[in-house]
Amino acid sequence: MRKLINRILLAVALSPLVPAIVTLFPWEASKPNCVGYYSVCSFAPYSSIILAGIAFATLGLVIATKRLLKRFLRLSDDLR
């Protein structure tokens, strides 16, 4: 059960990486992006950086929460 929860949290944390990559794909658009080609998102390099930052910040929060929870459970076992 714990492994399943860890995998779900990892998938949720890293899910913004998929649209970060997709925004860089060439596509028909009304105007070129900042790099100079037509892509899915006209803010392509910036939106990809923002989405990657969100993914890694969420991953950091998940890791920090797991560490705090592990410490809390260890402390609660010591108090018994």
Secondary structure, 3 states (H helix, E strand, C coil): CHHHHHHHHHHHHHCCHHHHHHCCCECCCCCCCCCCCCECCCCHHHHHHHHHHHHHHHHHHHHHHHHHHHHHHHHHHHHC
